[in-house]
Amino acid sequence: MKKKILLIDDDPGVREMLGRVLESEHYEVALAGSGREAVAKFTVNPPDLVLLDLNMPDLDGWETIDRITRARPFTSVIVITARPRQYEQAVEMAVDALMEKPLDLPVLLEAIASLTAETETERVSRLSDASYKTRYLKAAADIGAGGAK
């Protein structure tokens, strides 16, 4: 059975490109262009993973995450953003990972594959671990220059 991803980004070009990439990796993809649309789609058909941008009309990404995780607390979430210095907020919101744009697709796809392969029991155990910390996904070229958090 295909894993479902809800891709939320206000940029139609990003949604289209990233949606095609995810479908080519055999994911079922639902698209949303705003926080309100995302929350509505999430409520009707909860995905296995949410991939979202922070800069959106109506509800921003953080408010969207808050509403989604209140409805289903153990939903996997990866934030993709052009906003710098959002890692501490990502940690506070307990998202699984954060990647700054421009995206490194192989690194992002590896994180998505890892999170969607987790069972609910494994996810709850990971999130309950006191040493759990949001992953900061860096482009492969950046890892040699400064390492990943």
N, C-alpha and C positions, 0 to 999 in steps of 0.2 A: 504494500500500500504506500502511495506517495505521501511524503510529509508535506504539510501545508504551511506556506509562508505568507504573512500579510506584509506587503511592501508599501510603506507610507512615505511619500515624498511629493512636495508641491511642484517639482520640476517634471513636466511630462517626458522630457528627453531622458532623464535619469530613470524614471519609472519604466519607460519602454525598454531601454537598454538593459537595465538590471533585471527586469522581468524576463526578458528573452534569455539572458544568461542563466538565471535560476531554472527556467523551464528546460533549458538544454541539459541541466544537471539533474533533471527528473523530479523537480519539486512542483507541486501544485501551487500556483501563485495567484493571490488576490491583490488587487491594486487599490490604493486610496490616495487622493490628492490633498486631503486635509485631515486634521485631527478628528473632527466630528464624523466625517465619513468613515474614518478608521474605526472609531469606537462603535459605530453602528454595524459595520461589517464584522468586527470582532464579536459582538454580542450575538449575532445571528449564526456565525460559523467560526468558532474559536480556532485559531491556527496552532501549529506546533511551535512556531517562532514568529516574532514580530521584528521587522527590520525597518527602522524609521529614522528620518531626518528630524532635526530639531526646529529648523526654520520653516514654519507653515502658517497659513492663514487660520483664523479662528483659534483653535487650541494649538499651542506650541507643542513640541515633542515631549517636554517634561510633564505637562498637564495630561497629554494623551497617555503616557506611560502610567501616570498615577491612576487614571480611570480604568485602564486595562488591568493593571495589577490588583486593583481593588476588586474587580470582578473575578479575576482568576490569578491569585497571588504567585503561582509557580510557573507563569508563562515565561518562556525564554525570550529575551529582548537584546537586540544589538542596535546601538545607536550609531548612525553614520551622520557626520556633520562637517560643515565648513567653519563652524564656530570654533575658535581656538580655546584652549584652557577649560574644557568641559569635563575633564576626567573626575575631579572631586565631586561634582554634582552627580555624575554617573555612579560613583561609589555610594553616595548617600541614597540614591534611588535603587541601589542594588541591581542594576542592569548587569547582564552577563558580560558584555563587551562594548567597547567604544572604538570607532575608527574615524579618524579625520579624513576628509576629502582632500586631495583626490584619492579614490579608492584603489587599493591593491587587491584586485579580484582573487588571485590565488590564496592570499592570506584570509580574505573575507570568506571565501568558499570553504576553506578548511575549518574556520570557526563555526560556520553554519552547519557543516557536516557533523562536527563534534557535538554540538548542542542538540541537533535533531536526532542523534543516535542515542542520547541519554534516555533511560527509562525515567518515569516519574519518581520512583524510589531513589534512583541515583541523583536526580536533580535536587530533591528535598534534602538528601544527605549532604550534598555539596554545599547547598545554600545554608544549611544549619551549622556547618563547620565554622568554628571561630576564626580560622585562618583564611576563610573565603574572601576573595577580593576581585572586583571587576577587572577583566582583562583589557589591557590597552593594546589594541591591534595596530602594529606599525607596519609600514611598507617594508618589504624584505630589504630594500636598499638602505633603510634607516636603521635596521637592527644592528648592523656592524658599527654604525656611527654612535649609537647611544643605548642600545639594548631596549628590550620591551619591559614594561612595568609588570 
